[in-house]
Amino acid sequence: MNLDAKIEFPVIEFRSSDLERGTNGWHQLCKKVREACETFGCFEVVYDTISTEVREEMFRLMKELVEVPVERKQKNTSPLPYHGWIGPCAQVSLLYDGFGIGDVSNFDSVKDFAQLMWPEGHPRFCGIMHTMGTQLEVLHKLIWLMLIDSYGLGEDSLKMNYTMSMRMMKYMAPPPGEYETGLFAHTDKPVSTIICKDQIPGLEIEVNDGQWMKLTNLSPSSFVFMVGDPLKVCLYI
């Protein structure tokens, strides 16, 4: 992949003082979010409302998750493509191990998932994942509201009825001396996605046709918002 380090990836800080709807700070954020989505299709959002302690504990628990036996992982199924467990395979990637929880802000959904992975239950996992999922849903809706206001779409557009899914993914290192893509180049099929990375670099985005940028040095309070295919249609028509 051709990486162009000269392109500056948009970084938008969500300060609490600017998050009151209707203020000058709010309107400035709306403009920045809209421009980033239209130009790049994504941006880094600095949002310290979600504590680093919750993030760190989430990643620690994910390390436990990937160690459960394969026969339990296989119980994480979904009728929707790529919403259940996908292990290392030639069709996706030999380095990929991913799980899915639907409606993650619903505690019962998280509990049902945990019961499949740990038949004896895992209250700590349930609490942290539900907390993280709920807080990410708040951030997601906040960004959507900024886009709605920036386009002047009106109050009817606020009547959003959707559920938020969480995917937990591990990319394994390739054998020493070999290079292999962790996951094939793709666009996201949901309306939008928020990526919560650990501090290991690896995420790349296509900023222009054939030009790729590796996202490194994200702050511990940062997330990456990605415009999905359905939202691209709305932004670019």
N, C-alpha and C positions, 0 to 999 in steps of 0.2 A: 504494500500500500504506500502511496506517495503522501508523505506527511509535510505539511506546509506550516512551519513554525511562525511565519510572519503574520498570520491571521490572528487577530485578537478575539478570543472567545468571550461572549458577553457574560459579565458577572454582575448580578443585581442583588443588592443587600436589602432585605426586608426589615427595616427598623420599626420597632413597635410604634414610634411616634408618627410613622407614615401610613399605618395600616387602618386608620379611621377613614371610612368611606366618605368621600365628598371633600376632603381637605386637599390643599395644594400638593402636599406630599403624596397623597393617594393618586392624584391625577398624574403626577410625574412618574410614579411607579407603573401605572397603567400604560403610559406611553412607552416606557422602556421595555415592559413585558411584550407589548404588541410588536414593537420593532424587532426585538430579539426573535420572536416566534416567526415573524414574516421573513426575516433575513436568514436565520440559521436553522429554524425549526426546533431550537432548544436553547437553554441557557443555564448557567449555574446560579442557583439561588442560595444566598447566605441567610440562614434562618435559625437563630439560636434558641427559639422557643422549645425545640426538641432537644433535650439535654444530651450531652456527650456520654453521660453515664448510661442512659437508656440505649443509645446506639452501641456502645461497647458491650453491654450485656447481651444485646440482640445478636451480635456477631459471635460472642462466646457460645451462646445457646445453639447457634447454627452449626458450630463445630460439632456439638453433640449430635445434632440432627443428621448430619451426613455420615455419621458412624453407625447409625441403626442398620440392622440387617436388611439385605435387599428384599427379602420376602415381605417385610413391613413397608418398605418404600413403595413397592408395587401396589399397595392398597390405596395409595394417593392417586385416585383416578378422577377423570372428568370427561363429560361428553364433548367439551370444547377443546379444540386443538391447543396444545402447549399449556394447558391449565392444570394438569396433574404432574406426577413425577416423570421426569425424563432423565435416564441415566446415560452414561457414555455409550455412544452408538455412532455408526458411520453416517446415518441420515442427518444427524444434528452436529455432534462433535464428540470425539473420543476423550475430550478434556472436560466435558460438561456434566454437572450433576445438579438438577433443579427440581424444586417442589412448588406446589401451588396451594394457597388457601383462598377460597372464595368468600366474599363478604366478610373481610377480616375485621371490620369494626363491630361485627356481631360476635360476642364472646363465645356463644355456643358453637359457632363455626370453627373457631380456633380450638376449642376444647375437643370437638369431634376429630379434628385433624391430629391433635396431640394423642388422643386415645388410640388412633391407628398406629402411630409411631411408637408409643410407649403404653402398652396395655394397662400398666399400673397407674398411668396418668403422669402429668408433669405440670403441676400448678405454676411453677416459676416461668416455664416456657409460655404457658397460656397468658399469664399476666403481662409479660414483657411484649409479646407479639401483638396482643390486643391493644396495649397502650401505644405501641409504635404505629400500628395500623390506623388507630383512631386519630392520632396526631397528624399522620401523613394525609389522611382524608381531609382534615381541616385545612392543611396547606394546599392541597389539590383544589378544593373549592374556592380558596382565596385567590388562586391564580386564575381560575375560571371566571370569577367575579371581576377581576381586573380586565380580562379580555372582553367580557360582556360590556363593561362600562366604557372601555376604550372604543368600541364600535357603536356605542349608543343603542344597544339592542333592546333596552327597555326591561321592565320588571317581569314580563312574561317569560323571559329567558332564564329567570332565576328559579323557575319551577323544575329543577333538575331531579330526576328520579333514577338513581343508579346505585350499584354496589361496587365496592372497591376490592380488587383482588391483590394478593401479595404473592410475589414469586421470590423464593429464596434460592440463590444460585451459588455454586462453587465452581471455579475454573481451576483445574489442576495444571501444574507446570508440565510442559513437555519434557521428554528425555533430554539430558544434557547435550548441548551442541546442536539441537534440532529446533526448528521454528514451526509452530503450528498455530493457526488461528483458533482462539477459544470458542468462537461461534461465528457462523457465516454472516456476511454482511446482510442486513435486513432493515426494514422499516417496521414500526410497531403497529399492530392491528387495533389495539384499544384506542379510544379517543385521545388519551394522553397517558403519559407514564412519568412517575417520579423515581429516579434511581438514587438509592442510598448506598454509596460505595464505602468499602474499607479503605485503608490508606495504601493499598497495593495498586499501582497504576496498571492500566490495561484497557480502559474504555477508550474507543476511538469513534469519531463521528465524521461523516462526510460533509464538508462545508461547501464545497463546489463539486462540479462533476469531476470525479476522479481524484479530488484532493481530500486527504484525510488528516485529521488533527487528533493527536493523542492527548487526552485530558489528564494532566498531572497537577500536583500541588494544590488540589482542592483543599479548602479549609476544613477543619473538623466539624464545622457547623454548616457545611454546604451539602446541597442536593442538586441533582440535575433534572430539570423538567424537559421532557421530550414531547413534541407534538406528534400525535399518532395520525394514521392515514385518514380517518374520518374528519378530524379537525383540520387537517391540511386542505381538504376540499373546501371547508368553510373560509379558511384564511386566504386562499389563493384564487378563488373565483372572482 
